[in-house]
Amino acid sequence: MDENNKDLETRKDELASGASPERLPDSQSYEKPEPAGESAVHTSSEPQVARDIPVEAVHSAEGVTPEGEKFATATKEEASASSTHAFFDESASEPEVRPATGNGGGNNVVPPVPPTRTGGNGSEPPKKEGKKKTMLAVFLTGLLGVLIGALIVLAFSWSALQDDNKTTSNTTTTGSGTTKKVTVENTTATTQALEKVQDAVVSVLNFQAGTSISSGTSTEDEASSGSGVVYKKSGGKAYIVTNNHVVEGANKLEVKFSNGKKSEAKLVGTDKWNDLAVLEISDENVTKIAEFGNSDSLKVGETAIAIGSPLGTEFAGTVTEGIISGLNRTVPVDTNGDGTEDWEAEVIQTDAAINPGNSGGALVNIEGQVIGINSMKISTENVEGIGFAIPSNTVEPIIAQLEKNGEVERPSLGVTLRDVDTIPEVQQQQILKLPENVDYGAMVQQVVAGSAAEKAGLKQYDVIVEMDGKKVTNSMTLRQILYSNDVKVGDKMEVKYYREGKKETTTVTLTAASTTNQ
């Protein structure tokens, strides 16, 4: 009897002395390995009695499966661990297995069979699979922590965003899923300024006489359009300031509001020198009144917002934003359309986009106050962003006079003028007899009978070179001195001029201006 058989016999004797063996299912048998060198396998009919007895590991021992494949035996601890792993693996995927009934009549549980290698594809040991599951659990736990941290950061960011912007959402469920629309209520200084004044800016429609092609009858057709600003409401009436060139030549005027409603307008008065006009309408459709700001306190670089109807009523209420680009600019203009510049307008320069149709609209500061009335722009191919507005401090006293009197009362000399620099040099010397160093001034072409100039002794061909202590270089500068806000009808003004080559001085008592004379 070899060593293994002796050991078995010894263990049988130990069992006979009181050991309780664990009974294996009837369908399994214990297989003994043969001594080295033998190929036959003998199956014992004796029940396996060594499962509960501690044994040493015999990893080198081999057996043969019923299919003829060799396998390595294991210690009790290894077999037990393998059975436990297999049990939980199979329990997770297989339905509950009721205990099998043995041949001996007792209810015995069939122990799960450890996984075995089949063919050439061996299964990984259960312990390795447990390691993979542990590593996966650690990875998932870390990933979950990262996600929770990200959600916390996002929640704080979203909360901070809500301090400036309010959001509303609208959720819609469709067949393909849920769509959420988010609306952000973005309020800025610009939007707040517009809320104060935008509805006070209107479109002004200029209708002029025409003839119907089909019937030959007289018609009134819309010839042009511009913008205007509602600045006052009183006694059922409202008053609008716009540009003179917007209403010029009109047979009929209409005002169109931001809500699409229209009102017929009456022309109260115009001032061609400052390009301003005042209209009167019923206050029925008026919802907002503009407030004037102080244009003398403006700073270059501060925000400027232009509001108007560029290119007609289709784009009514258009808003453009820029800055104040320059202050106290003087721009030469042709007031009578003869192609000769005869006036210099004092204006605010801005780079806020101003286009045809914006004329008469509002230039607004960040507080929503009107600081200027948009009037003109430089429009050449190589120029961008140079627009001009009449300062509010110039506008207010003029529209007050127009509203009250229908015209602006200005002081006058009672003369017509011509610039010296347009007169040939030969005539300057032979007719005017000016000194060689005098090539400037405003020459008197004609003196109106009974005017202030006639009373002061001024005559034709006199060349005015100074008024009220200020140099007169041409007729434009003379008008600027005469029409300044601090000069009134009835004021006395000292005038210096050249006559026959000699410099003279006289005092003029100013009278009200006519439409054609200075």
C-alpha positions in Angstrom: 0.0 0.0 0.0 1.5 3.3 -1.0 1.7 6.4 1.2 -1.6 7.9 0.0 -3.5 4.7 0.7 -2.0 4.4 4.1 -3.0 7.9 4.9 -6.6 7.1 3.9 -6.8 4.0 6.0 -5.5 6.0 8.9 -8.2 8.6 8.5 -10.9 5.9 8.3 -9.8 4.7 11.7 -10.0 8.2 13.0 -13.6 8.5 11.7 -14.5 5.2 13.3 -13.5 6.7 16.6 -16.2 9.4 16.4 -15.5 11.9 13.5 -18.6 13.1 11.6 -18.0 13.2 7.8 -19.8 15.5 5.4 -21.8 13.5 2.9 -21.3 14.4 -0.7 -24.1 14.2 -3.2 -24.6 10.8 -4.7 -23.8 12.0 -8.1 -20.1 12.8 -7.1 -17.3 10.4 -6.3 -13.8 10.7 -4.9 -11.0 10.2 -7.3 -7.6 8.9 -6.2 -4.5 9.8 -8.1 -2.5 6.8 -9.2 1.2 6.5 -8.5 3.4 8.2 -11.0 3.9 6.3 -14.1 0.4 4.7 -14.2 -2.3 5.9 -16.6 -5.3 4.0 -15.3 -7.7 5.8 -13.0 -9.6 3.8 -10.4 -12.8 5.3 -9.0 -13.6 4.4 -5.4 -17.1 3.6 -4.4 -16.4 4.8 -0.9 -17.9 8.1 0.1 -15.6 11.2 0.4 -14.9 11.5 4.1 -12.0 14.0 4.1 -13.7 17.4 3.5 -14.0 18.4 7.1 -10.5 17.2 8.1 -7.6 19.6 7.8 -5.2 18.6 5.1 -2.1 20.1 3.7 -2.2 21.6 0.2 -1.3 19.2 -2.5 -1.1 21.4 -5.6 1.1 18.9 -7.4 -1.6 16.1 -7.3 -3.6 15.6 -10.4 -6.9 13.9 -11.4 -8.9 13.2 -14.5 -12.4 14.5 -15.3 -15.0 12.2 -16.7 -14.3 13.8 -20.1 -10.7 12.7 -19.9 -9.1 16.1 -19.0 -6.6 16.4 -16.2 -7.2 18.8 -13.3 -5.3 19.8 -10.2 -6.7 19.1 -6.8 -7.0 21.7 -4.1 -6.9 22.0 -0.4 -10.1 22.2 1.5 -9.7 25.9 2.1 -9.2 26.6 -1.6 -12.1 24.4 -2.7 -14.4 26.1 -0.1 -13.4 29.6 -1.3 -13.9 28.6 -4.9 -17.4 27.2 -4.1 -18.3 30.3 -2.2 -17.4 32.6 -5.1 -19.2 30.4 -7.5 -22.3 30.4 -5.4 -22.6 34.2 -5.3 -21.7 34.5 -8.9 -24.4 32.0 -9.9 -26.9 33.5 -7.4 -26.7 36.9 -9.1 -27.6 35.5 -12.5 -29.6 32.3 -12.0 -33.0 31.7 -10.3 -33.1 30.2 -6.8 -32.2 26.5 -6.7 -34.2 24.5 -4.2 -32.2 21.8 -2.2 -31.9 18.5 -4.1 -33.3 15.3 -2.5 -30.7 12.6 -2.0 -31.1 8.9 -2.6 -30.9 8.3 1.2 -34.2 10.1 1.7 -32.7 13.1 3.5 -32.9 16.7 2.2 -29.4 17.6 1.2 -28.3 20.8 -0.5 -26.3 20.2 -3.7 -23.1 22.2 -3.2 -22.3 24.6 -6.1 -19.6 23.3 -8.5 -16.5 25.6 -8.9 -16.0 26.8 -12.5 -13.6 24.7 -14.5 -11.6 25.4 -17.6 -13.2 24.2 -20.8 -11.3 23.7 -24.0 -8.5 26.2 -24.4 -10.3 29.2 -22.8 -9.6 29.1 -19.1 -11.7 31.1 -16.7 -9.8 33.6 -14.4 -9.6 32.5 -10.8 -12.5 33.9 -8.6 -10.0 35.9 -6.5 -8.8 37.9 -9.5 -12.4 38.7 -10.5 -13.0 40.0 -7.0 -10.0 42.3 -7.4 -11.4 43.7 -10.6 -14.7 44.4 -8.9 -13.0 46.1 -6.0 -11.0 48.3 -8.4 -14.2 49.2 -10.3 -15.9 50.1 -7.1 -13.0 52.4 -6.1 -13.1 54.0 -9.6 -16.8 54.6 -9.5 -16.6 56.1 -6.0 -14.0 58.6 -7.1 -15.9 59.5 -10.3 -19.0 60.0 -8.2 -17.1 62.4 -5.9 -15.8 64.4 -8.9 -19.3 64.7 -10.2 -20.7 65.9 -6.9 -17.9 68.5 -6.6 -18.6 69.8 -10.1 -22.3 70.1 -9.3 -21.6 72.1 -6.2 -19.3 74.5 -8.1 -22.0 74.9 -10.9 -24.7 75.6 -8.3 -22.6 78.4 -6.7 -21.8 79.9 -10.2 -25.5 79.8 -11.2 -26.5 81.4 -7.9 -24.1 84.3 -8.5 -25.4 84.7 -12.1 -28.9 85.1 -10.7 -27.8 88.3 -8.8 -27.5 90.2 -12.2 -29.9 88.3 -14.5 -33.3 86.8 -13.8 -34.3 83.7 -15.8 -37.6 82.1 -16.6 -38.1 78.8 -18.3 -40.7 77.0 -20.3 -40.6 73.2 -20.5 -42.2 71.4 -23.4 -42.5 67.6 -23.7 -42.4 66.2 -27.2 -42.2 62.7 -28.6 -38.4 62.9 -28.8 -37.9 64.2 -25.3 -38.2 67.3 -23.1 -37.2 70.8 -24.5 -36.5 73.6 -22.0 -36.5 77.2 -23.2 -34.7 79.6 -21.0 -35.3 83.3 -21.2 -32.7 85.7 -19.6 -33.9 89.1 -18.5 -30.7 91.1 -19.2 -30.9 94.6 -17.8 -28.1 97.1 -18.5 -27.6 100.8 -18.1 -28.4 101.2 -21.8 -31.7 99.3 -21.6 -32.7 101.3 -18.5 -31.9 104.6 -20.3 -34.1 103.5 -23.3 -37.0 102.6 -21.1 -37.1 106.3 -20.1 -37.0 107.9 -23.5 -37.5 105.4 -26.4 -41.3 105.8 -26.7 -40.9 109.6 -26.8 -39.0 109.4 -30.1 -41.4 109.4 -33.1 -41.3 109.4 -36.9 -42.2 112.6 -38.7 -43.8 112.2 -42.2 -43.5 115.1 -44.7 -46.3 115.2 -47.3 -46.0 117.5 -50.3 -48.3 118.4 -53.2 -48.2 116.2 -56.2 -50.3 115.3 -59.2 -51.9 111.9 -59.8 -50.7 110.3 -63.0 -54.0 108.5 -63.7 -56.5 111.2 -62.9 -54.4 114.4 -63.1 -55.8 115.6 -59.8 -53.7 117.2 -57.0 -52.5 114.8 -54.3 -50.5 114.9 -51.2 -47.8 112.2 -51.2 -45.2 111.3 -48.6 -42.0 113.1 -49.9 -39.7 112.3 -47.0 -39.5 111.3 -43.4 -37.4 111.9 -40.3 -37.6 111.7 -36.6 -38.7 113.9 -33.7 -38.8 114.0 -29.9 -41.8 114.6 -27.7 -40.6 117.1 -25.1 -43.7 118.6 -23.6 -47.4 117.9 -22.9 -49.8 120.5 -21.7 -53.5 121.4 -22.1 -54.4 118.4 -24.3 -51.5 119.2 -26.6 -48.0 117.8 -27.0 -45.0 119.4 -28.6 -42.3 117.8 -30.7 -38.8 119.1 -31.6 -37.3 118.0 -35.0 -35.0 119.5 -37.7 -36.1 122.3 -40.0 -34.9 120.3 -43.0 -37.3 117.4 -42.0 -40.4 119.6 -42.3 -39.2 122.0 -45.0 -41.6 122.3 -48.0 -44.4 120.2 -46.3 -48.1 120.6 -47.2 -49.0 118.2 -44.4 -47.2 116.7 -41.5 -47.9 113.4 -39.6 -46.4 111.9 -36.6 -46.1 108.1 -36.1 -45.6 106.6 -32.7 -43.6 103.5 -31.7 -46.9 101.6 -31.2 -47.9 102.4 -34.9 -50.5 105.0 -34.1 -50.5 108.3 -36.1 -51.4 111.9 -35.3 -51.7 114.9 -37.7 -49.2 117.6 -36.8 -49.2 121.4 -37.0 -46.0 123.3 -37.7 -45.5 125.8 -34.9 -42.3 127.5 -36.1 -38.8 126.9 -37.6 -35.3 128.2 -37.2 -33.2 127.6 -40.3 -29.9 128.8 -38.7 -29.9 126.1 -36.1 -32.0 123.7 -38.2 -34.8 123.3 -35.6 -38.6 123.1 -35.8 -41.5 122.6 -33.4 -44.6 120.6 -34.1 -47.9 120.5 -32.1 -50.1 117.4 -31.9 -53.0 116.1 -29.7 -51.6 114.3 -26.6 -54.0 111.4 -27.1 -51.4 108.9 -28.2 -48.5 110.3 -26.2 -47.2 107.8 -23.6 -43.8 109.2 -22.8 -42.1 112.6 -22.5 -38.4 113.1 -23.0 -36.3 115.0 -20.4 -33.4 117.3 -21.5 -30.0 116.9 -20.0 -27.1 119.5 -19.6 -25.0 119.3 -22.8 -22.4 121.7 -21.2 -21.5 119.0 -18.7 -20.7 116.3 -21.3 -17.3 114.6 -21.4 -15.5 113.2 -24.4 -15.7 109.4 -24.2 -19.0 109.1 -22.3 -21.8 106.9 -23.7 -24.1 108.3 -26.4 -27.2 106.6 -27.6 -28.9 107.7 -30.9 -32.6 106.9 -31.4 -34.6 107.5 -34.6 -36.1 106.2 -37.8 -33.2 105.6 -40.3 -34.3 105.0 -43.9 -38.0 105.6 -43.0 -40.7 104.2 -40.7 -39.8 100.5 -41.5 -36.8 100.9 -39.1 -38.5 103.2 -36.6 -37.2 103.1 -33.1 -33.7 102.0 -34.2 -31.1 102.3 -31.4 -27.4 102.8 -32.0 -24.7 103.3 -29.3 -21.4 105.0 -29.3 -19.5 107.7 -27.4 -19.2 111.5 -27.4 -16.3 111.9 -29.9 -16.0 115.7 -29.7 -17.5 118.8 -28.1 -17.9 122.4 -29.4 -17.4 121.4 -33.0 -18.2 124.0 -35.7 -19.5 122.6 -39.0 -20.2 124.9 -42.0 -23.6 124.5 -43.5 -25.6 125.9 -46.4 -28.8 127.2 -45.0 -30.4 128.6 -48.2 -29.4 125.8 -50.6 -27.4 128.1 -52.9 -24.3 125.9 -52.7 -22.4 128.3 -50.5 -21.8 127.6 -46.9 -23.3 130.6 -45.0 -23.4 129.3 -41.4 -21.4 127.4 -38.9 -23.4 125.2 -36.6 -22.0 124.4 -33.1 -22.5 120.7 -32.6 -21.7 117.6 -30.6 -19.7 114.9 -32.5 -20.5 111.3 -31.9 -19.6 107.9 -33.5 -23.1 106.4 -32.8 -24.5 105.5 -36.2 -26.6 108.3 -37.7 -28.3 107.8 -41.1 -30.8 109.6 -43.3 -34.1 109.5 -41.3 -32.3 109.8 -38.0 -32.5 113.6 -38.4 -34.5 115.2 -35.6 -34.1 112.2 -33.4 -32.6 112.0 -29.9 -29.0 111.7 -28.8 -29.3 110.4 -25.3 -26.9 110.0 -22.3 -26.7 106.9 -20.1 -29.3 108.5 -17.8 -31.9 108.5 -20.6 -31.7 112.3 -20.9 -31.7 114.1 -24.3 -28.4 115.8 -24.7 -28.7 116.6 -28.4 -31.0 116.5 -31.5 -29.4 114.5 -34.3 -28.9 116.7 -37.4 -26.2 115.6 -39.8 -23.2 113.4 -40.6 -20.2 113.3 -42.9 -21.0 110.8 -45.5 -18.1 110.1 -47.8 -16.6 106.8 -48.7 -13.4 107.3 -46.7 -15.2 108.5 -43.5 -17.0 106.4 -40.9 -18.6 107.2 -37.6 -18.7 111.1 -37.7 -22.2 112.3 -36.9 -23.4 115.6 -35.3 -26.1 116.7 -33.0 -27.4 120.1 -31.9 -26.5 120.5 -28.2 -29.5 120.4 -25.8 -28.5 123.7 -24.2 -28.8 125.3 -27.7 -32.1 123.6 -28.4 -34.0 124.5 -25.3 -34.1 128.3 -25.6 -34.8 128.1 -29.3 -37.8 125.8 -29.1 -39.1 127.8 -26.2 -39.2 130.9 -28.5 -40.7 128.9 -31.4 -43.4 127.5 -29.2 -44.2 130.9 -27.8 -43.7 133.2 -30.9 -43.5 130.9 -33.9 -40.0 132.3 -34.6 -36.7 133.1 -33.0 -36.1 136.8 -32.4 -32.5 137.6 -33.3 -30.6 140.9 -33.4 -29.7 142.3 -36.8 -27.5 144.9 -38.4 -29.8 145.2 -41.5 -27.2 144.5 -44.2 -26.3 141.8 -46.8 -22.7 140.6 -46.8 -20.0 139.1 -48.9 -16.8 137.5 -47.8 -13.6 139.5 -48.6 -11.7 136.3 -49.5 -14.1 135.7 -52.4 -13.3 139.1 -53.9 -10.3 139.3 -56.4 -7.2 140.8 -55.0 -7.2 143.6 -57.6 -10.7 144.7 -56.5 -9.7 144.5 -52.8 -6.9 147.1 -53.5 -8.6 149.3 -56.2 -12.3 149.4 -54.9 -12.1 148.5 -51.3 -8.6 150.0 -50.9 -7.7 147.6 -48.1 -4.2 147.6 -46.5 -1.9 144.8 -47.8 -2.1 143.0 -44.5 -5.9 142.9 -44.4 -7.3 140.1 -46.6 -10.3 139.1 -44.4 -13.6 140.6 -43.2 -17.2 140.9 -44.3 -18.0 143.5 -47.0 -21.3 145.3 -46.8 -23.1 144.7 -50.2 -26.3 146.5 -49.3 -27.7 148.5 -46.4 -31.4 148.2 -45.6 -33.2 151.5 -45.2 -34.1 152.3 -41.6 -32.0 149.5 -40.3 -29.6 149.5 -37.4 -26.6 149.7 -39.8 -28.0 152.7 -41.6 -28.6 154.5 -38.3 -25.0 153.7 -37.3 -23.7 155.2 -40.5 -22.5 152.0 -42.3 -22.4 152.2 -46.1 -21.9 149.9 -49.1 -18.3 148.6 -49.5 -17.5 149.1 -45.9 -15.5 146.0 -44.7 -16.3 145.0 -41.1 -13.3 143.4 -39.3 -14.4 143.5 -35.6 -17.7 143.3 -33.6 -18.0 143.5 -29.8 -14.2 143.1 -29.5 -14.2 139.9 -31.6 -12.4 139.5 -34.9 -14.7 139.1 -38.0 -13.0 137.0 -40.7 -16.1 136.5 -42.8 -19.9 136.7 -42.8 -20.1 133.4 -41.0 -18.2 134.6 -38.0 -20.2 137.9 -38.0 -23.4 135.8 -37.7 -22.0 133.8 -34.9 -21.2 136.9 -32.9 -24.5 138.5 -33.7 -26.6 135.3 -33.0 -24.9 134.2 -29.8 -27.2 133.5 -26.9 -25.9 136.4 -24.8 -26.8 139.0 -27.5 -30.3 140.5 -27.4 -32.4 142.8 -29.5 -31.7 146.4 -28.3 -28.2 145.7 -27.2 -25.5 148.2 -28.3 -22.4 146.8 -30.0 -19.2 148.4 -31.1 -18.3 147.8 -34.8 -14.9 148.4 -36.4 -14.6 148.6 -40.2 -12.4 149.8 -43.1 -13.7 152.5 -45.5 -11.5 153.9 -48.3 -8.4 152.3 -46.6 -9.1 153.9 -43.3 -10.2 152.0 -40.1 -13.4 153.4 -38.5 -15.5 152.7 -35.4 -19.2 153.0 -34.8 -21.8 151.9 -32.3 -24.8 149.9 -33.5 -28.1 149.5 -31.6 -29.4 146.0 -32.7 -32.9 145.5 -34.0 -34.8 142.3 -34.8 -33.6 140.3 -37.8 -35.5 139.8 -41.0 -35.4 136.5 -42.9 -32.8 137.7 -45.4 -30.6 140.2 -43.7 -28.0 140.1 -41.0 
